[in-house]
Amino acid sequence: MYALTHCTIYTGDDVLSHHAVLVKDGFIESVVLHDSIPPEYERIDLHDCDLTAGFVDMQLYGGSTGFFVKDLSIECLENIVQTHRQDGTVALVPTLYSTSMERILQAIEVTKVYIQSGRRGVLGLHIEGPFINYEKRGAHSAAQVRVPTHAEIETIIQASQGLLTVMTIAPEIWPDDLLQLLKNSHIVVSVGHTNATYQQAQRFLNEDFPLATHLYNAMRPFESREPGVVGAIFDSSRAHASIIVDGHHCDFATVRIAKQLLGERLFLISDATFAKMEAQRFEFEGFTANYDGHRLLNDDDKLAGSAITLLDAVRNCIKYVGIPKAEVFRMAATYPAQRLGVGHLYGKIKDGYKADLICLDKNLTIKKLG
């Protein structure tokens, strides 16, 4: 049992000073006034740092060396978890880009085994494609992108039972009966890599799947005569959207505009192909990524994911976008946890939540708890 003291506490609801966080058996017991810390609790002085809930990343593909869709191993997942944990991501959803059914099913099994073994850090699996629009595939392999079949979707639904599963799709290429099948399943569906019209996207986002993958990127843009998917997201009262704030996928001004329009419905993802990487070039199944020290581009000079962690996105939002720190922490922790259905365990400093907390100094550098 210990008490975290002398810090500014960003609870996800409030910003508190002169308080302490009591931790017992890996969970937050309570948040109390500093003068009310029970004598039996060990006190850990955080020296005026900021304390916030650990970050939750819904979309990322690799760590410093591991790339999940290629490696499909426990060791790869461990590398991803440890790489991103260094920068405060305490829970994540490893992501597959468009690939074969064989690899999708193998990824489901490996992820289940990882979680069932009691290892920490992985919440589920994000299947991004292959059932996306060919015209908006981005860096996804052209050979893998395809229209879904009944057999494929039924197999994925059955195989992923019991696993938190996210799937990014372009709903305009799906038959209506398969969309209904997906809607009735346990899978969290996100609209992305889509060339839907404004009218189509409005229907999908407002009636069926009120979640969108990496706003602005790989979706029909906003135009005066055709507001597109971006316009539909902005115009919807229900749609939530992830966004990549690495300085390459979106201009910081567009992030600021999206935040003004969507408010609490905008949250951060890293979209990290790799992070803290050393490799200069990567190639697998027709997917290529060339790293120049700042960004990843495929052989056609298209962005191939990012090379950041959520902490980098947090810093960019505070420094360049001008979003208040408390709200940025929510964008990296509270909101993604809620979208994944784990908002009762992650994303806040509150009684009964997991004590997966991070300490940041005034330069937004991670400090050890104790």
PyMOL commands that set and color helices and strands:
alter all, ss='L'
color gray80, all
select helices_A, chain A and resi 34-36+68-71+74-85+101-116+134-136+150-159+171-173+176-183+198-208+228-235+252-265+310-321+325-339
alter helices_A, ss='H'
color red, helices_A
select strands_A, chain A and resi 2-10+15-16+19-24+27-33+42-53+55-60+89-96+124-128+164-169+188-191+211-212+240-244+266-269+281-284+287-291+296-297+357-360+366-367
alter strands_A, ss='S'
color yellow, strands_A
deselect
rebuild
show_as cartoon
